[in-house]
Amino acid sequence: MTHEDFLHEYETALATCRWEEVAPLVHDSCAFVFSTGTYHGKEQARAAFEATFAGIQDEEYRITDVHWVYVSESFATCTYMFSWKGMIAGKFAEGRGRGTSVLVREDGRWYLTNEHLGPLAKNE
């Protein structure tokens, strides 16, 4: 699997809104930076993802405009645009922003080790 395939698989796993689908793609020593806080390790990440999944019903999440900043045999990092939409407390909601992800390859498999999701830059 290529790093590009991995990112697509991650996006597909997120669309299920099930941590059980996302967890195998996440490195044990991961770090996630979301608008709700910074989460280190798989247990903190699980809690953050499950809270998001529970809070947004019928969510659609998209990753677009991927730019691979650096790729090697064991490391890859990219920036991208993300967007989401769904129902929160019975009302339609949506958002978008800029993401950065860091992947590592161990034992022949890619894992997400760091993700930072934030607002769009002023010029976007």
PyRosetta script that sets phi, psi and omega in degrees:
from pyrosetta import init, pose_from_sequence

init()
pose = pose_from_sequence("MTHEDFLHEYETALATCRWEEVAPLVHDSCAFVFSTGTYHGKEQARAAFEATFAGIQDEEYRITDVHWVYVSESFATCTYMFSWKGMIAGKFAEGRGRGTSVLVREDGRWYLTNEHLGPLAKNE")
pose.set_psi(1, 134.5)
pose.set_omega(1, 177.9)
pose.set_phi(2, -84.0)
pose.set_psi(2, 168.3)
pose.set_omega(2, 177.0)
pose.set_phi(3, -63.6)
pose.set_psi(3, -34.9)
pose.set_omega(3, 176.7)
pose.set_phi(4, -64.9)
pose.set_psi(4, -43.7)
pose.set_omega(4, 177.0)
pose.set_phi(5, -60.3)
pose.set_psi(5, -40.9)
pose.set_omega(5, 179.9)
pose.set_phi(6, -60.1)
pose.set_psi(6, -46.2)
pose.set_omega(6, -178.6)
pose.set_phi(7, -61.9)
pose.set_psi(7, -38.6)
pose.set_omega(7, 176.7)
pose.set_phi(8, -65.2)
pose.set_psi(8, -42.0)
pose.set_omega(8, 178.4)
pose.set_phi(9, -62.4)
pose.set_psi(9, -38.7)
pose.set_omega(9, 177.4)
pose.set_phi(10, -63.5)
pose.set_psi(10, -45.9)
pose.set_omega(10, 178.1)
pose.set_phi(11, -59.7)
pose.set_psi(11, -42.3)
pose.set_omega(11, 178.6)
pose.set_phi(12, -64.4)
pose.set_psi(12, -42.1)
pose.set_omega(12, 178.2)
pose.set_phi(13, -63.2)
pose.set_psi(13, -41.8)
pose.set_omega(13, 178.0)
pose.set_phi(14, -60.6)
pose.set_psi(14, -36.3)
pose.set_omega(14, -178.2)
pose.set_phi(15, -63.9)
pose.set_psi(15, -21.0)
pose.set_omega(15, 178.3)
pose.set_phi(16, -76.2)
pose.set_psi(16, -18.7)
pose.set_omega(16, -176.3)
pose.set_phi(17, 56.8)
pose.set_psi(17, 36.4)
pose.set_omega(17, 178.9)
pose.set_phi(18, -130.2)
pose.set_psi(18, 119.2)
pose.set_omega(18, 179.0)
pose.set_phi(19, -56.8)
pose.set_psi(19, -33.6)
pose.set_omega(19, -179.4)
pose.set_phi(20, -60.0)
pose.set_psi(20, -27.2)
pose.set_omega(20, 177.9)
pose.set_phi(21, -83.9)
pose.set_psi(21, -31.8)
pose.set_omega(21, -177.4)
pose.set_phi(22, -82.5)
pose.set_psi(22, -39.2)
pose.set_omega(22, -172.2)
pose.set_phi(23, -51.4)
pose.set_psi(23, -43.7)
pose.set_omega(23, -178.7)
pose.set_phi(24, -64.2)
pose.set_psi(24, -15.1)
pose.set_omega(24, -178.3)
pose.set_phi(25, -94.5)
pose.set_psi(25, -7.4)
pose.set_omega(25, -173.9)
pose.set_phi(26, -103.6)
pose.set_psi(26, 131.5)
pose.set_omega(26, 178.9)
pose.set_phi(27, -69.1)
pose.set_psi(27, 146.4)
pose.set_omega(27, 179.9)
pose.set_phi(28, -58.4)
pose.set_psi(28, -34.0)
pose.set_omega(28, -177.7)
pose.set_phi(29, -100.4)
pose.set_psi(29, 39.7)
pose.set_omega(29, -176.1)
pose.set_phi(30, -72.9)
pose.set_psi(30, 163.5)
pose.set_omega(30, 171.8)
pose.set_phi(31, -141.1)
pose.set_psi(31, 129.1)
pose.set_omega(31, 178.2)
pose.set_phi(32, -121.4)
pose.set_psi(32, 133.1)
pose.set_omega(32, 176.4)
pose.set_phi(33, -117.1)
pose.set_psi(33, 110.3)
pose.set_omega(33, 180.0)
pose.set_phi(34, -118.6)
pose.set_psi(34, 174.7)
pose.set_omega(34, 177.7)
pose.set_phi(35, -65.6)
pose.set_psi(35, -20.1)
pose.set_omega(35, -179.5)
pose.set_phi(36, -88.8)
pose.set_psi(36, -8.8)
pose.set_omega(36, 179.1)
pose.set_phi(37, 146.3)
pose.set_psi(37, -174.4)
pose.set_omega(37, 178.5)
pose.set_phi(38, -111.4)
pose.set_psi(38, 134.0)
pose.set_omega(38, -174.0)
pose.set_phi(39, -127.1)
pose.set_psi(39, 125.6)
pose.set_omega(39, -178.3)
pose.set_phi(40, -113.1)
pose.set_psi(40, 133.0)
pose.set_omega(40, 177.9)
pose.set_phi(41, 83.9)
pose.set_psi(41, 160.6)
pose.set_omega(41, -173.4)
pose.set_phi(42, -66.3)
pose.set_psi(42, -34.1)
pose.set_omega(42, -179.2)
pose.set_phi(43, -68.4)
pose.set_psi(43, -43.8)
pose.set_omega(43, 176.6)
pose.set_phi(44, -66.0)
pose.set_psi(44, -39.8)
pose.set_omega(44, 178.4)
pose.set_phi(45, -62.0)
pose.set_psi(45, -44.6)
pose.set_omega(45, 178.8)
pose.set_phi(46, -56.0)
pose.set_psi(46, -47.7)
pose.set_omega(46, -179.0)
pose.set_phi(47, -60.9)
pose.set_psi(47, -41.6)
pose.set_omega(47, -179.9)
pose.set_phi(48, -67.0)
pose.set_psi(48, -44.5)
pose.set_omega(48, 179.7)
pose.set_phi(49, -65.2)
pose.set_psi(49, -45.2)
pose.set_omega(49, -178.3)
pose.set_phi(50, -64.2)
pose.set_psi(50, -35.3)
pose.set_omega(50, 176.5)
pose.set_phi(51, -64.7)
pose.set_psi(51, -41.7)
pose.set_omega(51, 178.0)
pose.set_phi(52, -65.5)
pose.set_psi(52, -46.6)
pose.set_omega(52, 179.8)
pose.set_phi(53, -59.6)
pose.set_psi(53, -38.8)
pose.set_omega(53, -179.6)
pose.set_phi(54, -72.0)
pose.set_psi(54, -29.3)
pose.set_omega(54, -175.4)
pose.set_phi(55, -84.2)
pose.set_psi(55, -21.2)
pose.set_omega(55, -177.1)
pose.set_phi(56, -121.0)
pose.set_psi(56, 113.8)
pose.set_omega(56, 178.1)
pose.set_phi(57, -91.1)
pose.set_psi(57, 148.8)
pose.set_omega(57, 178.1)
pose.set_phi(58, 54.1)
pose.set_psi(58, 39.1)
pose.set_omega(58, -177.1)
pose.set_phi(59, -70.6)
pose.set_psi(59, 140.6)
pose.set_omega(59, 169.0)
pose.set_phi(60, -118.7)
pose.set_psi(60, 125.1)
pose.set_omega(60, -177.5)
pose.set_phi(61, -122.4)
pose.set_psi(61, 132.8)
pose.set_omega(61, -178.7)
pose.set_phi(62, -130.6)
pose.set_psi(62, 142.2)
pose.set_omega(62, 172.0)
pose.set_phi(63, -115.1)
pose.set_psi(63, 126.0)
pose.set_omega(63, -179.5)
pose.set_phi(64, -137.3)
pose.set_psi(64, 171.5)
pose.set_omega(64, 175.4)
pose.set_phi(65, 52.0)
pose.set_psi(65, 48.3)
pose.set_omega(65, -178.2)
pose.set_phi(66, -73.5)
pose.set_psi(66, 132.0)
pose.set_omega(66, 174.7)
pose.set_phi(67, -123.2)
pose.set_psi(67, 114.0)
pose.set_omega(67, 178.8)
pose.set_phi(68, -80.7)
pose.set_psi(68, 112.4)
pose.set_omega(68, -176.4)
pose.set_phi(69, -76.9)
pose.set_psi(69, -42.1)
pose.set_omega(69, -178.7)
pose.set_phi(70, -153.9)
pose.set_psi(70, 138.0)
pose.set_omega(70, 177.9)
pose.set_phi(71, -140.0)
pose.set_psi(71, 131.0)
pose.set_omega(71, 172.0)
pose.set_phi(72, -134.8)
pose.set_psi(72, -172.1)
pose.set_omega(72, 179.0)
pose.set_phi(73, -62.2)
pose.set_psi(73, -30.8)
pose.set_omega(73, -172.9)
pose.set_phi(74, -125.6)
pose.set_psi(74, 6.0)
pose.set_omega(74, -174.8)
pose.set_phi(75, -151.6)
pose.set_psi(75, 139.7)
pose.set_omega(75, 174.8)
pose.set_phi(76, -150.7)
pose.set_psi(76, 143.8)
pose.set_omega(76, 176.4)
pose.set_phi(77, -139.1)
pose.set_psi(77, 144.4)
pose.set_omega(77, -178.1)
pose.set_phi(78, -145.7)
pose.set_psi(78, 159.8)
pose.set_omega(78, 169.6)
pose.set_phi(79, -116.7)
pose.set_psi(79, 158.2)
pose.set_omega(79, -177.6)
pose.set_phi(80, -164.6)
pose.set_psi(80, 168.7)
pose.set_omega(80, 170.9)
pose.set_phi(81, -97.7)
pose.set_psi(81, 143.9)
pose.set_omega(81, 173.0)
pose.set_phi(82, -128.2)
pose.set_psi(82, 153.0)
pose.set_omega(82, 174.8)
pose.set_phi(83, -144.5)
pose.set_psi(83, 152.5)
pose.set_omega(83, 178.2)
pose.set_phi(84, -145.0)
pose.set_psi(84, 156.1)
pose.set_omega(84, 172.5)
pose.set_phi(85, -154.5)
pose.set_psi(85, 152.2)
pose.set_omega(85, -179.6)
pose.set_phi(86, 174.2)
pose.set_psi(86, -167.5)
pose.set_omega(86, -178.9)
pose.set_phi(87, -108.5)
pose.set_psi(87, 129.0)
pose.set_omega(87, 175.6)
pose.set_phi(88, -121.9)
pose.set_psi(88, 119.5)
pose.set_omega(88, -178.7)
pose.set_phi(89, 52.2)
pose.set_psi(89, 40.3)
pose.set_omega(89, 176.5)
pose.set_phi(90, 80.5)
pose.set_psi(90, 3.6)
pose.set_omega(90, -179.0)
pose.set_phi(91, -120.6)
pose.set_psi(91, 142.1)
pose.set_omega(91, 178.7)
pose.set_phi(92, -64.8)
pose.set_psi(92, 136.7)
pose.set_omega(92, 177.4)
pose.set_phi(93, -142.7)
pose.set_psi(93, 153.5)
pose.set_omega(93, 177.1)
pose.set_phi(94, -154.5)
pose.set_psi(94, 160.6)
pose.set_omega(94, 177.7)
pose.set_phi(95, -161.0)
pose.set_psi(95, 169.6)
pose.set_omega(95, 177.4)
pose.set_phi(96, -155.8)
pose.set_psi(96, 163.8)
pose.set_omega(96, -179.6)
pose.set_phi(97, -174.6)
pose.set_psi(97, -164.1)
pose.set_omega(97, -177.8)
pose.set_phi(98, -113.3)
pose.set_psi(98, 137.4)
pose.set_omega(98, 178.6)
pose.set_phi(99, -124.2)
pose.set_psi(99, 153.6)
pose.set_omega(99, 172.3)
pose.set_phi(100, -132.7)
pose.set_psi(100, 131.5)
pose.set_omega(100, 178.2)
pose.set_phi(101, -127.9)
pose.set_psi(101, 146.6)
pose.set_omega(101, 176.1)
pose.set_phi(102, -122.1)
pose.set_psi(102, 127.1)
pose.set_omega(102, 179.2)
pose.set_phi(103, -114.0)
pose.set_psi(103, 145.4)
pose.set_omega(103, 171.6)
pose.set_phi(104, -125.1)
pose.set_psi(104, 149.4)
pose.set_omega(104, 178.5)
pose.set_phi(105, -111.3)
pose.set_psi(105, 120.4)
pose.set_omega(105, 177.9)
pose.set_phi(106, -132.5)
pose.set_psi(106, 137.9)
pose.set_omega(106, 178.7)
pose.set_phi(107, 50.1)
pose.set_psi(107, 38.6)
pose.set_omega(107, 175.9)
pose.set_phi(108, 79.4)
pose.set_psi(108, 6.4)
pose.set_omega(108, -178.6)
pose.set_phi(109, -125.8)
pose.set_psi(109, 145.1)
pose.set_omega(109, 174.1)
pose.set_phi(110, -86.0)
pose.set_psi(110, 144.5)
pose.set_omega(110, 175.7)
pose.set_phi(111, -135.8)
pose.set_psi(111, 146.1)
pose.set_omega(111, 172.4)
pose.set_phi(112, -83.3)
pose.set_psi(112, 121.3)
pose.set_omega(112, -178.6)
pose.set_phi(113, -109.4)
pose.set_psi(113, -22.0)
pose.set_omega(113, 178.6)
pose.set_phi(114, -151.4)
pose.set_psi(114, 136.1)
pose.set_omega(114, 174.4)
pose.set_phi(115, -140.4)
pose.set_psi(115, 134.3)
pose.set_omega(115, 177.4)
pose.set_phi(116, -128.0)
pose.set_psi(116, 116.3)
pose.set_omega(116, 178.3)
pose.set_phi(117, -110.4)
pose.set_psi(117, 131.3)
pose.set_omega(117, -178.7)
pose.set_phi(118, -148.7)
pose.set_psi(118, -177.3)
pose.set_omega(118, -179.2)
pose.set_phi(119, -70.6)
pose.set_psi(119, 165.2)
pose.set_omega(119, 174.4)
pose.set_phi(120, -67.2)
pose.set_psi(120, 151.5)
pose.set_omega(120, 173.6)
pose.set_phi(121, -72.5)
pose.set_psi(121, 161.5)
pose.set_omega(121, -177.1)
pose.set_phi(122, -59.2)
pose.set_psi(122, -29.5)
pose.set_omega(122, -177.5)
pose.set_phi(123, -92.5)
pose.set_psi(123, 10.1)
pose.set_omega(123, -178.7)
pose.set_phi(124, -106.2)
pose.dump_pdb("model.pdb")
